Amino acid sequence: NGDWGTAQSTASCFSGDELISAYAVWHGAEPGEELAISSLNMNPDTETAVAVGASDSSFDHGFEVFAVCLG
């Protein structure tokens, strides 16, 4: 329907760990649904990753961001 909604999710490393990578996934997505991760930014100063997801689906889906940490 062209009515895109967005949401943000954040993941962090434990204190003393180093952020080395990050990824984000949608939960419960079916083929053909219009779901996207529109950005995924890592901040090495705060050891956090922030993702923005966008959805044009008529169903309620969640997405999650994961921090890959070394420590």
C-alpha positions in Angstrom: 0.0 0.0 0.0 3.1 2.3 0.0 2.6 3.2 3.7 6.1 2.4 5.1 6.6 2.4 8.9 10.0 2.4 10.6 11.4 1.4 13.9 14.8 1.4 15.6 16.6 -1.3 17.6 19.9 -1.2 19.5 22.4 -3.9 20.6 25.4 -3.4 22.9 28.5 -5.4 23.9 29.2 -6.1 27.6 31.5 -3.7 29.4 35.1 -4.4 28.3 34.1 -6.2 25.1 34.9 -4.9 21.6 32.2 -4.5 18.9 33.6 -6.3 15.8 30.4 -6.7 13.7 26.6 -6.5 13.7 23.6 -7.8 11.8 19.8 -7.5 11.9 17.0 -9.9 11.0 13.3 -9.8 10.7 11.1 -12.3 12.6 8.2 -14.2 10.9 8.7 -12.8 7.5 7.0 -14.5 4.6 8.2 -14.5 1.0 7.0 -11.4 -0.9 6.6 -9.2 2.1 8.1 -5.7 1.8 10.5 -5.6 4.8 13.9 -4.0 4.8 16.8 -3.1 7.1 17.3 0.5 6.0 20.4 1.2 8.0 22.8 -0.6 10.3 25.4 1.6 12.1 28.1 0.5 14.4 29.7 2.9 17.0 33.1 1.7 18.2 33.2 4.4 20.8 30.2 3.1 22.7 30.4 -0.5 21.4 26.8 -0.4 20.2 25.0 -1.1 16.9 21.8 0.6 15.8 19.5 -0.7 13.1 16.5 0.9 11.5 13.9 -1.4 10.0 11.2 -0.4 7.4 8.0 -2.4 6.7 5.2 -2.0 4.2 3.7 -5.3 5.4 0.1 -5.4 6.7 1.3 -7.9 9.4 3.0 -7.0 12.6 6.6 -8.2 12.4 9.6 -7.5 14.7 13.2 -7.2 13.8 16.2 -7.5 16.0 19.8 -6.3 15.8 22.7 -8.3 17.2 26.2 -7.1 18.2 29.1 -9.5 17.6 31.6 -8.8 20.3 35.1 -9.9 21.2 36.0 -10.1 24.8 
